[in-house]
Amino acid sequence: MMHRAKIASLAVSALVLAVPSLALAQAAPPSSGTKNAINGINSYPGPEFVKYAKEREPQDRRIDLFISDWQGSLPRFEHGSLVLRDILVRGDNFAPSQKSAVLRAANFFAYGRLAPGASTTASKLDGQQEVYYLLGGQGEIAAGGDTAKLHKDIAVLMPAGLEFVMKSTGDEPLTMYVINEPTPPGFQPKEKMLVKDEELARVRTPAGGDPYIVGGASGHWAHVVRELFSPADGLATEQSVITVAINPLTMGEPHPHKAGQEEVWAAIDGTSLILMGTELRIQKPGMAYMLPPDSATIHSNINYGDTPVKFLYFARFPEGDNWTHAVVPAHQ
């Protein structure tokens, strides 16, 4: 009861902070910095530039269609022995026909498990590419004459048409998040897989002098961003794959997304709160969500605990948004 009371108290405090941003921005407020996907497009320069939204239906439970957990899906096999449990799948990001069917850009987002000592069959991705973000275990992946070690926080971009094999070499299962994206007509995939260590990835800096960004964060008040993959690295449909950390007792700026923005937040480490619309949900590792891009529903990630929380984030943005980020060398 004490734990639940603590969460409720912190949630109320977070909502008090968020009240100005539960509203729609007035027309054309001044920019707080260079526009990009993190700061400027859907950030408010300050509370004076927002107003209360019109009355909306209370307790809109449809948001639960946009939140899912791999433990709620049946297992399936990919590449021989890689067991996948879907978290989010292809569907309609305005009015999903069933829970988790919200993706339009990506094919699916899943939790993967390769048993100790197991190997995948030699496989090629046809008309699709995959990103593997390692959550635990030990292993290796080989493709195109290159071999890389796999362990927690290693990310791999496997291009279409390249034969590869993944092995689990430790005593524990090799576990991972899997992003599967289609390759559009005319797309030219990279000839080599790309491997990056998240701990060595570039830390994004704020786009401008926003007074509401906490020290060390990149934008939206408290987001600490490390860059993994962009189209320059070989992404075909997605436009950004990053990790986002949020330090204890801080939160992201509540904000909406406009049509054409597909943004997924998957918990890696720690338990946090999702603020979506007017409601709160608890998010634990293995869970992911997408915000309805209706330009009205707001969202934020709130760290009510005493240790940092971390997310895997991937997104595609509306046409014309400045979503690019710097390309950094891969870790082999």
N, C-alpha and C positions, 0 to 999 in steps of 0.2 A: 504493500500500500504506500509506503514511503517513497519507493522508486516511481510509482505512477504519479504521486503527488508532485514529485520533483519535476517530472516531464511536463505535467500540466502547468506548473508555475512558470517553467522556462518557455513553454509554448505561448502562454499569454504574454510574457515579456517580448517574445519574438514578434508576435502579431501586433503589439503596440508599436514596435519599430517599423513594421511593414505597412501600417495603415496608410501613410501617404502614397505608397506605391500600389495599393489595391485599387487605385483609380487610373483613369486614362489621362495621358499627357495632353496638355494644351497644344495648339498648333505651333509647329516649328520653334521649339525652345532652342536657345543657343547651345552649341555643342561644347562638351567638356573636354574634347580632345579629338585626335584623329579618329575617324570612324573605322571600326572593324567589327568583327563578330563578337568581341568581348566587351568593348566599351564604346559607346557612341550611338549605335543603331537603336538599341532599345534600353538605354540607360537614361535616367532622369538627372539633369545637372543639379537639381536640388528640390526640396519639398515644395518650394514656392511655385514650381512649374506643373504641379498636378492638381487635379480637382476630383471630387468624389464622383464615382461612376453612378449611372442610373441604377435603380433597384433591380436586383437579379434574383432568380429563384434560389431560396436557401437550401443548403445541404444537397447540392447536386452530386449524386452518387455516381454519375457516369465517369467521373475521373478514375474510378477503380478499373475501368476497361483499359486504361493507359498505363497501369502498373502491374508488373508480373514477376514471378519467381520461377526459377528453373524446376523447383521441386513439384510444381503443379503440372508438369508436362511429361508425357511418356518418352522413354528412351528410344533413340534411333541410331543407326550406324552410318558413319561416313568414312571413306578411305579404308575400308576393311574393318578395323578394330577400334576406331575412335568413336566413343559413345557420346552422342549429343542429346541435350535436353533443351528444347527451345524456350526462350524467354520472351522475345518479341518476334512477330512474323509479319509477312506482307498482308496489307489490308487497306483500311481507310483511316487516315489520321484526323478526320473530322467526325465521322460517325462509324466507328468500328462495329462490325457485325457480331464480334465475339471478343472476349477478353484477350488482350495482347496482339490482336490483328490490326496494327497501327502503322506499319512501315510502308512507304511508297518508294523510297530511294534504295534502301538496302533490301536484300532478299530475306535475310533472317539474322537474328542475334541470339546466340546460344551459349550454354555452358558445356564444355567438353571435358572428357575424362578418358585417359589412356592408362590401362592397368599396368602395374609394375611388371617389367620385363616384356611388355607387348610392343609391337611395331605395327605401323600402318602398312598397307600394301603400296607399292609404287603407284602413284596417282598423278594425274594432270587435271587441272581445273579448266573446263571448257565453257567459254562465255561467262565466266565468273572469276572473282578473285577472293582471297580470304586474308584476314588479319587475325593472328593468334596473339593474345595477351596472356602470359603465363601467371597463374595464381599460386601454384605450388608444385612440389615434386622436382625431380631431376630428369633430364633427357637430352636429346640432341635431334637436330633436323638437318637433312642433307638434300641439296638441290643444285643442279647445274655445276657440279664439281666442287661446291662449297659446303662446309659442315659447320654448324654453330651449336654451342651448348645452350640448353634451355633450363631456366630456373625462374623463380618468382621475379616479376617485373621486367622480364624480357618480352619484347614485342617483335613479331615477324610479319612482314607483308609478303605473301606468296602470290606472284603474278600468274595470270592465265597462261596455260600452255607449257609450264615448266614442271617436269617430273620431279617429285619429291617423296621422301620417306621420313617419318617421325618416329622416334623411339623413346620409350620410358625406361630409364636406366637405374632409377633409385628404388628404395624399398617402399615408397609411398606412390600413389597414383600421380601421374602428370595431369594437372588440372589447368583449365584455361577458359577465357572468354573467346568466342569466335564470331567475327563480323564477316558476313558473306555479302558481297556487292556484285551486281551485274556489270559486264563490260559492254558499253554501247557500241553500235556500229561505227567502224572506222577507228576505234581506240587501239593504240599500239602499246601492248604491255611491256614492262621492263624485261630484260633478258636474265636478270639475276634476282634472287630473293634479297630482301632488305631486312637486316636484324638490328634492333636498337635496344640498349639498356636504358630503361626509364630513369634510373638514378643518374645517368650521364646526359640525359636529354637537356636541351636548352630550356631555361626557365624564362617564360615570357615576362616582359616588363610592362607597366601601365602605358596605355596609349596617350594619356594626357594628364594634366595636373588636377585630377578629380579629388577634392578634399575628403570624400567619403571612403576612399580606398585605404584599407589598413596597411601598415608597413609590411613589405615583402609580398604583397598580393599583386595580381595582374589586372584586376578589374572586377566589376560587379561586387564591390565592397571587400570581399574576402577570398576570392578565387586565386589560388596559387597554381599556375598552369605550367606544365612541362609538355613540350611539343614532340610528338612521335612521327606521324605521317601526314603528308599533304599531297595534292595532285602532282607537285614537282617530284615527289618521291615515287610516284607510280599509282596513286589512287585513281580509280576509274570513275566512280559515281559519287562516293563520299568526298568531302572537301576538307575534313579535319578529323584527325584522331589524336587525342591528347589525354593526359591525366590531369585531374583537378583535385588539389588538397584543400581542405578547409580546417583551420586551426580551432582549438577548443573555444567554446562559448562565442563563436562568431557565425555569421550567416551571409549568404549571397544576397545581392539586391533583388527584391521581388520585381519581376518584369514579365511582360507577355512576349509571345512570338507571333510574327505575321505569317500569312499564307506562304507556303513554299519552304518553310524552315522545318527541317526534320532533325531534332536534337535529342539524343539518347544519353541518359545518365545511369550508369551501372555501378553499384557499390563494390569496391575492392576490399577496403579495410574499414572497420568501425561501423557503428550504428548511428544513424542520423534521422532527422525529421524532414519529410517532404512537405512543403507548403504549396498546395495547388488550389487555385481558386480561393475559396474561403475555408478550406479544410486542411487538416494535418494527417499524414500517414507516417508510420515508422518504416524506415528502409534499412535492411540488413544486407551483408554480402550475399550475392546470389540473386539479388533483386535489381530490376531496372525499370525505368519509366521514360515516357515521352510526353512532353507538354502539348496539348491540342493547339495548333497554330492558328488560333481564331482572333488574334490581336486584342483579346479581352481577358482571357484566363491568365492569371499571373502564376509564377512559380518561384521557389527559392529552396535551397538546401541549407538546413540549420544543424550545426554541430552543438548539441546541448551537453556533450560530455567533456571529459578532462584530457582526452588524447585526440590527435588529428584524425580526420576521416579522409578517405581517398576514393575517387571515382574514375572509371574509364568513361570517356566522353567521345562520341563521334557524331558528326553532323553534316548535313547538306543545307545550304543557305539559299534564300531567295535570289533570283537573278539580279545581278548588279551590286550585291553586297561585297564588301572588301573582306574576304575570308582568308586570303593567303597568309602564310607565315614562312619564316626563313627556313632554308634547307640546311640541316646539319649532318655531318658525316655519320655513317652507320657504324655501330659497334659489332665487330666480327669476333 
